[in-house]
């Protein structure tokens, strides 16, 4: 699994010092200080660069009178995410759309880049989905506190009536802590299992059959990106919801 | 009477396998547990997802106008149930 990709080899050959310096800021050491860049780090950088280049190509071409194909695709994507956010979070769902759209586009591209032969999905390694899940976790708590005030937000953990509080607080705590864990494991396990299944079938039948599983992996990539975004929206909706009496 | 013999034979078979090893070699137990565990997890997950799809298909047939909402609930439910089976897979990869 530690086979170094060609892209990572570039990083390790020319700029190993940068990785060691960044790790040193946090007091960490790489497994192998000669080649500190891990595959998933460089793949994440590549995904970010691809997304930035894509949007840099798209931005100047946006026009109201004669939209091109790329603009249509991104308008459809934006409308889809915007409507989902409005439907799930409520009237002010568009306020949180920045992060939801970032999750969706980043995780989608990160999942899909694994299909290309010389690259690996960064989401196949546990730290990457963990990072996304922790951001989602901190974000929905932060939005809940911003929206409702600290004390009122914490009171939500106590349950509807005061005498249920000793029961509700452990339950709520565990269920809230289970959310980043489930987000991480769901994304990581789906991507990892998809690749392993393709590899198993590649070992058994080298022609045609693995293509079916790669096709399923593409579908699962889209679905998992959507599910992550959807669950982030549901969590934010739960945190900022104002109870109507 | 036959069922009692069958159960006795099964117990002897299960108990005999460690006795056949001279040293305490338990390396067969983790892969066996992995296979059985994953099978059970996948089977139960399939039952749950089957129920979800069945009820959503019935709801779609009865109320085709609510298709987007039903589809949303279906996809969400399927992904959440799927993730439970995947937890088992993660444990397998950690321990085997």
Interface residues (C-beta under 8 A of the other chain):
Chain A: X182 X185 X186 X188 X189 X190 X192 X193 X223 X224 X226 X227 X230
Chain B: X75 X76 X79 X82 X83 X86 X87 X89 X90 X93
